[in-house]
Amino acid sequence: MKLASASPKGQPDAITLRHMRKASSSKPKLTQAARALRRANGGGPLLLAVSGGLDSMTLLDVAARDRDIRERCTVATFDHSTGPHARRAARLVRATARALGMHVVVGRARETVRSEAAWRAMRWQFLRSVAKRHGATIVTAHTRDDQLETVVMRLLRGTAARGLAALYAHDDVARPFLGTSRRTLERYARARRLTHCEDPTNTDLRFLRNRVRRELLPALRAASPSLDRNMLTLARRAAALRRETERVADRLTMRPAHHGELRITVNDLAGIDRDGLALLWPAVVAKLGVALDRRGVNRASDFALGAQVGKRMQCSGGITLERTRGAFLLRRDSTDGDTVDVGRWNLREVSAAEFATHIRRIGSTWGTMLNRGASYSVRPWNPGDRVRAHGHSGARRVARFFSEQAIPVSERSSWPVVTVNDEVQWVPGVWKPASTVQQTGNDFTFLVCERRGD
């Protein structure tokens, strides 16, 4: 990472209040973004997420130029502990915010991780913690280009309509630049002579977003000049469909059975076909903090159409769907967060930082990563269980791994396994598949396993 100035050649790179405040009437102004910032959080406290990159340093400048906005803002930046470039970026943000008279909070990762998903998880954990402490709304510098890239990435992953809304989906984060192009921010930064940090990972084609930005989108635009407009229109329609579906889900789940449980009557779902259920289930399950992947959605839809009274189906995140005489019940399997107990073992979902600490302390086979939204189940090992092990042409019996690890026969019957679509994906402490997290850039669910009492 290097410091870069958006000023013309020959101009000093140093950040000063004079550079921040000097602007002629001909320089571009992001007035719409400023208006959005004034409205954000109903005029309450704001937490600016500033990484040191051009987009977020522009966000900082826009906020600082308006006294009313500036006085409501706290600046937050996060050092991912990835090397000198990350420290320089954090120092730049801190120095700039203080020069502008703004309070700044700097977070730092305690563990070094190497994936986009883990970086993002740690950063958002930090931002939400600071925002909660200040009673603030998080503000990011996401642009129209970020939205376009996200939509294309989700299409590549086979995301359904709900996911294609991407950053247009309603949440608790303010994004005042979402209707603004990255090029507009670049012109603004150049005119304002803003200094920013160039992140070296932005050119690393191992990460999917960089490949989409640098290779795929230029090729698609050459083939279809209207690509950007069409993709963003698709995302807006998906967001509208998502909002309507969530309103229906709200009406259907107004009768909770008790805490941590949702109830939908069979009559409420009568007449809804499979396509309708495929839209509805993700919105319903999201109320319990779980995202369903496409296969999970299909299984839940089939369950609603044909399950007999008394049947159950386990979803990802420790959620069980049960068919009772007059209703479908969705409940968490544990009252202790995202935790599942199997015999003497405890499996739980954790943050990226806790995951890194756990496997460093105990060993890599005691934790695994699943694509976020994957519909996984946890159960005791069965003698017939097999896994598709790397380097082997066919599936291997889990019992072989038990023998190789010298696991006593007396302990095997209660040993937990994690399955996705009825296929064993992880045997804690014994086997897990080779990770592709470095190449995919997907969001992940982090799972760890411990023996209770250890």
N, C-alpha and C positions, 0 to 999 in steps of 0.2 A: 504494500500500500504506500502511496506517496501523496504528499500534499500537492494540491493543484489549485491554481487560481483561475477563476472564470473571467478575470480581467484581460484586456488586450495585451499583446506582447509589450514589454518594456515597463509595465505597471508593476508596482511592488506587490508581493504576495501577502504581506503582513495584514492581519485583520485589525482594523481600528474603528473606533466609533465614527470617525470622519467618513470612512468608506461605507460604513453601514447606513449612514444617514444622508449621504450626498446623492441626490438624484434629480435629474432635470425632468421637465414635464413630458419630454419625448420618450422617456424610458418606460418599458412595459410595466404595467401594474396588474397584480392579481386581485382585483377588487372583489370578484365573486368569491374567491377563497377567503378573503378577509371578512366578508359578510357572513359566510358560513361559520367562521371561527367565533364571531360575535354571538351567533345564535346557539352555538354548541353548549350543551349541558345547561340550557336555560340561563345562560349568563353566569354559571357557576365555575368552579376551578377546572383547569385543563392541565393535562400532562402531555407535553410534547415529546414524542418518541423520536430522538435525533441520533442517527448513527454516525454522522460526519460526512456522509455522501452528499452529492449535489442536491438531490431532491429534498432531503431532510434539512440541510442547511438553508435551503430556500424557505422551507416551512418556518424555521426559526426566525429568519429575517422578516418574513411577512407578519408574523405574530409580534415581533419586537417593534415594528414601525407604528403600531396602534397602541397607544398608552393603555386604553381600557383592556385590550386583550393581554398585553404584556403583564399587567398587574395580576391577572388571573392565572398566569402560567407558571408551572414548574417544568423544568427541562430534565429529561431522563435519558441517559446513554448507557450502553452495556458493552463492556470489554469481554469478548468471548475467550480470552486467554489463548489466542491462536498465534501470538507473536508480536514483534515490535510494531507492525502496522496497526494492530488492534489498539495497542496502548497509545499510539500517536493520534488515532481517531478520537479516542476518549478524551485525551488532553485538549485536542482542538475544540471539541464541543464544550468542555468545561470552561476553557479560556474565553471562548466567544460568548457563552451565556453570561458569564460573570461580567464581561466588558459591557454587556447590554443591561446589566443590573437585574438579571433574572436568576432565581434560585435553581441550582442544578443538583441532581442526584446521579451518582455514578455507581453502577453495579459491575461486578466482575465474577466470571465463572470460576468456581473452585476446582473444576475438573476440565481437562482438555478433551473435547470430542471432535469427530471429524466428519460429521454428516450435516447436511442442511436441516434435516428434521430435528436433530438434537440441538443445533444452534437456535433454531426458531423456538423450540419448546422452552429452553432456558431463558431466552430473551423475553418471551411473553409471560413467563412465570414472574420474572423480575418486574416487568411493567405493571402487571395486574396487582402485585403486592404493593408497589409504590402508589398506584392510583387509589387503591382501597384505603391506604393510610391517609391520603390527602383528600379523599372524597371527590376525586377528579375523574373526568372523562378522558380516556386515552385518545390522542390525536396522532395520526400517522400521515406520511407524505405519499401515500399510494396514488399513482397517476392513472390516466386512461390507458396508458401502455401496460402498466402492471395488470390492469383488469383484462386486457386483451390476451396477454401472455398466460394468465391464469386460466381463462376460458379454454384456450387451445390446449394447454397441458391437461386439463380435465377431460377434454374430448379424447385426447390420446389415451387416457386411462379408462375410458368407457364410462365416465360419470353420467348418471341419469339427470333428468331435468332439474331436480332440486339443486344438485351441485353446480350446474351450469350458470346459476345466478352469480356464483363466485362473490366478488366484493360488493355486488349490488344487493346481496342478501342483508336483511335488517339485522343489526347487532348493536353492541354497546360501544363501538369504536367510531370516532368521527374521522372522515376522510375528505377534507376540503378540496383536495386536488384531483378527486376522482374523475371529474369532467374535463381535466386539463391535460394536454399532451406533455410528454417529457421534453420535447423540443421547446415548448413555451417556457418551461422552467429553466432550460439551458440559456435561452435568450435573456430571461430575467436575471439569472445569476451572473451572466457576462456583463450586463448593463450595471448591475449593482456591485460588481467587482468582488463577488463572494469567494472565499477560499473554502475548499472542500477536500476530502480525502478520496483518492481513487482506490477502491478495494481490489486487490489482485485476483480474488476469486471470481470477479465479474467476467474474466476472460477464460475461465477454466471450463472447458467443454465437457468435463465429466458430470457437470450439474445440468439437469434437464432444462431448467429455465434459461440458462445461457445458450444451450443448443437451440431452443425455441427462438430466442431473441436474435441470435446471430446467424443461424442457418435456415431454420424452417420458415419463419415468418417472411424473410426477404424472398424466398422461393415461392411461397404461396401468394404473396402480393404481386409478383411478376406474372403469375398465372391468372390472378383474379384481383384487379385493382380495387374492387369494392370490398375486399376481404374484411378490413377493419370495421367498416360500417355494418356489414352483415353479421359478424361475430358479436358485436356489441348490441345489435338489435336482438339477436338470439338470447343474449344474457338478460336483457331487460324483460323480454317475454317470460323467460324462466323465473326471474325474480317476481314478476306479477303472479305467475302460477303458484310459486312457492308461498307468497303471502295469502292467496286465496285458500290454498290447501291448509295452511296453518290456522286460518280462521275456522275451517271445518273441524280440524283436530281439536281446537279449543272447545267447540260446542260438544263434541263427542266425549270429551274427558272431563266434563264439569262435575262428574259424580265419582270422586275418588273413594275407593273402598276404605283405605286408611293410609297412614303416612308411608311414603315410598312406594305406593302402589296406584296404578291407574286401572280404571274399569270402563269397558265399552260394551254396551249391550249388543247381543246378537241381532236384535231388531234394527239397531242403528246401522249395521253393516249390510242389512238385507238389501238386495238389489244393486249393490256395488260390484262391478265386474272386476276381473283380475287386473286390468290396466288401472282402474281407479284405486284399487287397494295398493298397487305398487307406488302410486303417488302419496297415498295417505299414511302408510305405515312408517316411513322415515320421519314424517312430521310428528307422529304420535310418540314413537320411541325416543325422539330427540328431547322430549319433555323429561325423560329420566337421564339425560346426559349421555346418550349413546347414539352413534352414527352407524347406520346399516350400509354395507356394501351391496352391490347388485344381487349377488347370490343370497345374501341375507334377506333382502326385500322379496325376492322370488319365493323363498322358503316360507316367510311370514304370510305372504299372500296365499300360497297354497294351503297353509295351515288354516287360515281364516275360512277358506272355501270348503275344506273337507274334514277338519279335525273333529273327532268324536268327543263327547263329554268325558272329562278326566284326562285328556291327552295334554302333554306339555312339550314345549320346544325351547331350547336355550339359545339366547341371542348373545352377541358380543357384549363385553363390559359387565358380565354378571347379571344379565336380565333374563327372566323366564317369562314366556308367553304361555298361558294356560287357558284351556277351554272349559268353562263351567257350564252348568245347565242353562243359564240365561245370558252369559256374558263371556267376554275375553278379559282376562286379568294380566296385566304386565307388572312385574315386581322385581326389585333387586333381590338377588340371592343372599346378600349379606347386608347388615345394617352398618358395617364398618367400612364405608367407602367402597371402592371397586376391589373387593376381596372375596376369594373363594377358598374354602377349606376342604381338603381331601385327606381323610385319615389324619395323620400327624403333620400334614403339610399345609402351608399357607401360601397361596398365590395371589398377587395383587398388582394392580396397575400403578406405576410410579412416574415421576417426572424424569426427563432425560438426565438431569444432574444426579438424581438419586440412583438411576439405573447404572450410570457410569461408576459411581462409588461402590455399588453393590457387586458388580462383576469384578471390579478391581480387588475387592476385599475377599470374595468367596471363589470366584472363577467364572469364566465366560459361559459355561454351560448352565449356570444358575440364573440366567436371564436371557430373554429373547425379545425380538421386535416383530410385530405383526403390522401389516398395512392398517392404518387407522380406518375403522369402520368394518374391518373383517369380522364376520360372525363366527366367533370361536367358542368352543366348549371345553370345560375341564372335567375330567373323570378319572377314576382309577384305571390302571393298566389292565388290558385283557391279554391272555396268552397268545391270541392270534394276531395281535397288533404288528404291523409292519411299517417301515419308513423307506422313503426313496433317498438313500444315502449318496452323497457326492462321491463320484469315482466308481460307483457300482452300477452295472447295467440294469439290474432289477431291484425290486424292493427287498430289504433285509428285515428279518424278524427282530423286534425290540429285545426279545430274550437274548439274542446274540450280544447285544450291547451290555445288557445286565451281566452276562458272564464275563465279558471282557473287562468290565469295571469291577468285578468281584462283588456284586451286590448280592447279599444273602437271599436265598429263596424265600425265607420267612418274611422279608420286607417287600417283596415285589408286588404282592397282591394289592397293597394299598398305595403303590407308587403312582403319582399323578402323571397324566399325559394331557397335552393341549392339542385339540383337533380343530381343523377348519374344513367345513364340508365333509365331515366324517373321515378325513385323512389326518393322520398324526403329523403334527408340525413341530412338536417339541416334547422331549422327555427330560425334565429338569435334572440337572446333575449328571446326565447320562449321554444325551445326544441333542443337538440342534443343527438345523441346516446351515450351510455356508451363507453368510449375510451378503446381500447386494446393496446395502444401504449407501455405500459410497457412490454408486452409479445412478441410483434411481431418483433421489431427491424427494421421495414420497413422504407424507406425514406418517408417523408410526405411533402405535400403542406399545408402550414399554412394559413388559411383564417381568417380575422377579419371583423367585420361589425360596422359601425358608422352611426349615423344620421348626414347628412351634416348640418354644422352650430353649432353642439354640441361642 
